[in-house]
């Protein structure tokens, strides 16, 4: 179970991601990558080169982690990597 502080940190990182501030999003979400929401956002950044280089292998790892946490969008994106 995630603590209230960790949950707030993920929310902060996701807000930075949604605002296009990918450097801040990565800094805040990377330590919380076990959270499926953080892993999904990190996967999208690696998949599309948002704030980083395009890295399909890293995207697959992040998406896989998010899928293990129950993220359906991550499952779709992971499948699209192999399409």
HELIX and SHEET records of a PDB file:
HELIX    1   1 UNK A    4  UNK A   18  1                                  15    
HELIX    2   2 UNK A   22  UNK A   30  1                                   9    
HELIX    3   3 UNK A   36  UNK A   48  1                                  13    
HELIX    4   4 UNK A   56  UNK A   68  1                                  13    
HELIX    5   5 UNK A   72  UNK A   81  1                                  10    
END                                                                             
